[in-house]
Amino acid sequence: MTTEAARSQVVVLGDHIVHLTIDEVNRPESISIDVAIDGNRLRGWEEPGWRGISLGAFAESFYWWSARRIVVLTLDPAAVAAEIAYDEDILLAFHLGAVEWLVVGETSVSIVSAGIAISRLDFGEVVVACRRDGDLLAVETSDGSSFVVALEPDGLRLQP
């Protein structure tokens, strides 16, 4: 990808260098992402282009998410560990452990396990701000409402 719309993003995680080339020439229809780890090209993806790419990391893994998918890459050896599709725009993605994720969508919050939403809260309005503090998630929506969501062993629960 050598178009004028391509940009590079480098993330150093421990001893590993993750290099992303993000080509936005077809945005908002699509974004192309090409990933190399420690100088070795892993592969490329084509994603919806109406949202940018966001990045995260945990342990020996790196992840990025687009509007509708989370892609998890292990760093040593470099490989795709998981691709998790979501049914609405992803604002934030938090790794919870093993195969579980806390996904903040455009109007909802879900716990996703092995690619399936096992607990979900819908707010009916667009999420405009979010902050996580351990097992609590503070959520603000476009209508000015504020919610506190508790992450409990049996799923998500709104705090009174």
C-alpha positions as CSV (number, residue, x, y, z in Angstrom):
1,M,0.0,0.0,0.0
2,T,1.7,3.1,-1.2
3,T,-1.1,5.5,-1.9
4,E,-1.2,9.0,-0.5
5,A,-4.0,8.0,1.8
6,A,-1.8,5.3,3.5
7,R,-0.3,6.0,6.9
8,S,1.9,4.0,9.2
9,Q,1.4,3.3,12.9
10,V,4.2,1.7,14.9
11,V,3.6,0.2,18.4
12,V,6.4,-1.2,20.5
13,L,5.3,-3.9,23.0
14,G,8.2,-5.3,25.1
15,D,10.7,-6.5,22.5
16,H,8.3,-6.6,19.6
17,I,7.6,-4.0,17.0
18,V,4.1,-4.0,15.5
19,H,3.8,-2.0,12.2
20,L,0.4,-1.2,10.8
21,T,-0.1,0.4,7.4
22,I,-3.6,1.8,7.2
23,D,-4.8,2.8,3.7
24,E,-7.9,5.0,3.8
25,V,-8.1,5.8,0.0
26,N,-11.6,4.1,-0.1
27,R,-12.9,5.7,3.1
28,P,-15.7,5.8,4.2
29,E,-16.5,2.6,2.3
30,S,-13.5,0.7,3.5
31,I,-10.0,0.9,5.1
32,S,-7.2,-1.6,4.3
33,I,-5.0,-2.6,7.2
34,D,-1.7,-4.4,6.7
35,V,0.2,-5.8,9.8
36,A,3.8,-6.7,10.2
37,I,5.4,-7.9,13.5
38,D,9.1,-7.7,14.0
39,G,9.6,-7.0,10.3
40,N,7.5,-10.0,9.1
41,R,4.3,-9.2,7.2
42,L,1.5,-11.1,8.9
43,R,-1.4,-10.3,6.5
44,G,-3.9,-7.7,5.5
45,W,-7.6,-6.9,6.2
46,E,-10.3,-4.9,4.5
47,E,-12.6,-3.2,7.1
48,P,-15.6,-0.8,7.0
49,G,-14.3,2.7,6.7
50,W,-16.7,4.9,8.6
51,R,-14.7,4.6,11.8
52,G,-11.0,4.7,12.3
53,I,-8.8,1.8,13.6
54,S,-8.1,1.7,17.4
55,L,-5.4,-0.2,19.2
56,G,-4.9,-2.2,22.4
57,A,-2.5,-4.7,24.0
58,F,-2.4,-7.2,26.9
59,A,0.3,-9.8,27.9
60,E,1.9,-11.1,24.7
61,S,-0.9,-10.0,22.5
62,F,-1.8,-6.9,20.4
63,Y,-5.2,-6.1,19.1
64,W,-7.0,-3.6,16.9
65,W,-10.6,-3.0,16.2
66,S,-12.5,-1.4,13.4
67,A,-16.2,-0.5,13.2
68,R,-17.3,-4.1,13.3
69,R,-14.4,-6.4,14.2
70,I,-11.8,-7.0,16.8
71,V,-8.6,-8.7,15.6
72,V,-6.3,-10.2,18.2
73,L,-2.6,-11.0,17.3
74,T,-0.2,-13.0,19.4
75,L,3.3,-11.5,19.3
76,D,5.4,-14.5,19.8
77,P,5.1,-16.2,17.3
78,A,3.2,-13.7,15.3
79,A,-0.2,-15.1,14.4
80,V,-3.9,-14.2,14.3
81,A,-5.3,-15.5,17.6
82,A,-8.9,-14.4,17.1
83,E,-11.3,-12.3,14.9
84,I,-14.4,-11.2,16.7
85,A,-17.3,-9.8,14.7
86,Y,-19.8,-7.4,16.4
87,D,-23.3,-6.4,15.3
88,E,-22.9,-2.6,15.8
89,D,-20.1,0.0,15.7
90,I,-17.4,-0.8,18.3
91,L,-16.3,2.2,20.3
92,L,-14.0,0.4,22.8
93,A,-12.8,-3.2,23.4
94,F,-11.4,-4.4,26.7
95,H,-9.8,-7.8,27.1
96,L,-11.3,-9.6,30.2
97,G,-9.2,-12.8,30.1
98,A,-9.1,-16.0,28.1
99,V,-11.6,-15.5,25.3
100,E,-13.8,-12.9,27.0
101,W,-14.1,-9.2,25.9
102,L,-16.0,-6.2,27.2
103,V,-17.2,-4.5,24.1
104,V,-18.7,-1.0,24.1
105,G,-20.8,-0.5,21.1
106,E,-22.6,2.5,19.7
107,T,-25.7,2.0,21.8
108,S,-24.8,-1.0,24.0
109,V,-22.3,-2.8,26.2
110,S,-21.6,-6.6,25.9
111,I,-19.5,-9.3,27.3
112,V,-18.4,-11.4,24.3
113,S,-17.0,-14.9,24.9
114,A,-15.6,-16.9,22.0
115,G,-17.3,-14.5,19.6
116,I,-20.8,-14.7,21.1
117,A,-22.4,-12.0,23.2
118,I,-23.2,-13.7,26.5
119,S,-24.5,-10.6,28.3
120,R,-25.7,-7.3,26.8
121,L,-27.2,-4.1,28.0
122,D,-28.8,-1.7,25.4
123,F,-29.1,2.0,26.2
124,G,-31.4,3.1,23.4
125,E,-29.1,6.2,22.8
126,V,-25.6,6.6,21.4
127,V,-22.8,6.2,23.9
128,V,-20.7,9.4,23.9
129,A,-18.3,8.7,26.8
130,C,-17.2,5.7,28.8
131,R,-14.7,5.0,31.6
132,R,-13.7,1.7,33.1
133,D,-12.6,1.3,36.7
134,G,-12.0,-2.4,37.5
135,D,-15.4,-4.2,37.4
136,L,-17.4,-1.0,36.9
137,L,-18.0,0.9,33.7
138,A,-19.4,4.4,33.7
139,V,-21.3,5.2,30.5
140,E,-22.8,8.5,29.3
141,T,-25.3,8.6,26.4
142,S,-26.2,11.3,23.9
143,D,-29.4,12.2,25.8
144,G,-27.3,13.2,28.9
145,S,-28.1,10.0,30.8
146,S,-25.3,8.4,33.0
147,F,-25.1,4.7,33.9
148,V,-22.9,2.5,36.0
149,V,-22.5,-1.0,34.7
150,A,-21.2,-3.7,37.0
151,L,-19.2,-6.7,35.5
152,E,-20.4,-9.6,37.5
153,P,-19.6,-13.4,37.3
154,D,-23.1,-14.0,35.7
155,G,-23.0,-11.0,33.3
156,L,-23.6,-7.3,33.2
157,R,-25.9,-5.5,35.6
158,L,-26.9,-1.8,35.9
159,Q,-26.1,-0.3,39.3
160,P,-28.9,1.6,40.9
